[in-house]
């Protein structure tokens, strides 16, 4: 998948922020037929599946409001596929 420059910029910013706060990068742009997860990070005892969303307005809930139920279901399927391929 080719990211537009603004999306790539915000993914890099999110990754940098999470790394600075003690998480370790496991994977970037993990793809399956169900969808893609932008960042997969871990700390000592948790794995975080990160969807990076940029919105230049907070109308309609901003970035949080842009993750629809359908998108959440795709992320869950993708996270499950990651865990099957990479058991902890």
Secondary structure as UniProt FT lines:
FT   HELIX           5..20
FT   TURN            21..22
FT   STRAND          24..32
FT   TURN            33..34
FT   STRAND          35..42
FT   STRAND          47..50
FT   HELIX           59..61
FT   HELIX           62..65
FT   HELIX           69..85
//
